[in-house]
Amino acid sequence: MEPLRDRFGRTIEYLRISVTDRCNLRCLYCMPASGCAWKPQEQILRYEEIVVIVREMARLGATKLRITGGEPLVRKDLVSLIAQLVQVPGIEEVALSTNGMLLERYAEALKAVGLSRVNISLDTLDAAKFSQVTRLGSLETVLRGIRAAQRVGLHPVKLNCVLLRGINDEEIDRFALLTITQPLHVRFIELMPLGNPEFFHPDRFLSVAEAKARCEVWGELIPADGLAGSGPATAYRYRNGLGTIGFIGALTCSFCHRCNRLRLTSDGWLRPCLDSRTGVNLREPLRRGASPDDLNALIRQAVEMKPESHHMSLAMRPTCAVGAAGRQDEFETMCAVGG
Ligand code: SAM
């Protein structure tokens, strides 16, 4: 079967799947304190529907999956979904993005069914600040989750840290130090103008270039290639480091030319780019009994829609999109699309 190639010659082999828009945290930059208007249950893709889509994606050449959300571990029986996804012919790797709050409970079961590895969000190493940023979280609980992931071997364990000026900029060197003493892989991510419009402000933005300079207090950073799933990150390590540091310059660096992914939202839209409001609805056709060939055509349609690059900048955009054919009517948060 003809592999998935977009208009710019990029081969698509990676699907990010948001399994829920719900989350057990309310991170300042992601959503308002009151949470979001969660999607009704009947609009959320059932596990068997996700498996059908993944089978079709795999027939078209996808080899890698990432389960995200919302917080994927709040969805009932996530372990059983992962157990099914790792069995899909052609799928070589299934990874998970989590805030870590429930990881200690599930790490062993996830590893046992074949999850490859985890990325854990961690924006601060200060317990009081952690509670402030996440509103509902506990640093100690997440640290126990990280230790559990390491213990059961969900390697490489990556820590995703969103750069927030005035909140965690004084901790960048502390995060960097972790990669010297432990086999942990910290990834600094530039704040994107997505999620909570009340939080985003250009003054809060801190570039990966500045973060990298701050990391250099511990020594020279040497390019580090070959870490599983480096994706948009540019990775480095210290000469004596056990882990690595990745920089994801979502706004200041251009990595879209390497983009190899599509995103499946929790309510069944296939989105060509994190930044796009266009997409292809797979849920309705699936529920009307779409054949594999129909699905195949819809997936190719989403690939055709992939823009050459995202158009995010330091300006937050309005939170409502115009409803029109081929567009999702509602603006969705990072939670629904899956960050
Ligand atoms: N709950 C899971 C987690 O914490 O990893 C998956 C979903 S969460 C939306 C995915 C990632 O997106 C998290 O690491 C989060 O910090 C990041 N994120 C959310 N809003 C962001 C924004 N405006 N800019 C940059 N990263 C953001």
Residues whose N, C-alpha, C, O or C-beta is under 5 A from the ligand:
A	BS01	SAM	Y29 C30 T68 G69 G70 E71 S97 T98 N99 N119 S121 N160 V162 E190 L191 M192 P193 L194 G195 M334 C335 G339
